[in-house]
């Protein structure tokens, strides 16, 4: 997530910067004391959220917000000011929120929960795993293509297990739940593992999986995942969950029920 903060008072900007970093440690934050410099930056970089002081010398926050919206209409505007009388003006540019100084970690988190335009969690991330809705894995923003759907499902199952070592028999029972174990199924599974390994190697991300004799596991430290960020309470990930999790796989219903707060018998 790419964020800018703009305030012509250095001390106020430093307070805003600290609060934003505390609330959103995984975001990219760039700070400006001059509106024109922030505008130049936005012309070269997509800005997901802009925290703007309203009362500034030169181009004020309202004018800057209008220019930012002209560049990228989906930029979320959060106004930050010490003057509550500007609240009504903020609605002119469809601001997501309006924060009174001093800004805190908590107020930033609340503002992020009310963003008008959802932030693409994949932006700027080399490997991003999407589990909300249908399962997909993106490498540099592009969906990874699999030659076999079961190889993709195998990877999805390992993602769901969050780094736990899974035996071959466990995986087979999950992704072929309607079939009993057999030598032919074991052979087919080995082919799937080989196929998945080739796909990951071709994409340059083969290190996201670790193998032991008869066991496989994902390496969660090698990528970002909406599920993992949800479990850590990251605001953008919490907002991204819409009630569906790996919707194409029946075995994912247990995790989906957990996300929905339902006890599965």
Number of C-alpha atoms within 10 A of each C-alpha: 19 17 19 21 24 29 26 19 14 13 10 18 21 14 15 26 21 15 20 24 15 15 19 20 12 11 12 14 18 15 19 19 18 17 24 13 12 19 17 11 15 19 13 9 11 17 25 22 22 27 28 28 29 27 17 18 13 11 14 18 25 23 13 21 28 16 16 24 16 11 16 16 11 17 25 28 31 27 25 28 24 14 12 12 9 16 18 9 12 20 13 11 16 15 20 21 23 23 22 15 16 13 20 19 17 13 19 21 18 15 19 23 17 15 20 16 14 17 21 12 18 21 14 13 15 15 21 23 22 22 22 20 15 12 18 19 22 18 17 14 14 13 14 15 14 15 11 12 10 17 20 20 22 20 21 22 21 20 23 19 15 14 17 15 17 18 14 16 13 10 18 18 14 17 17 13 12 8 11 9 13 9 8 9 14 14 10 13 19 13 13 20 17 12 18 23 17 14 20 17 13 10 12 11 16 14 12 18 19 13 11 10 7 10 15 21 21 24 17 17 9 14 18 19 21 21 24 18 15 17 11 11 11 20 18 21 21 16 15 17 17 10 12 18 24 22 16 13 15 11 17 18 16 15 18 17 15 11 16 14 9 11 8 9 4
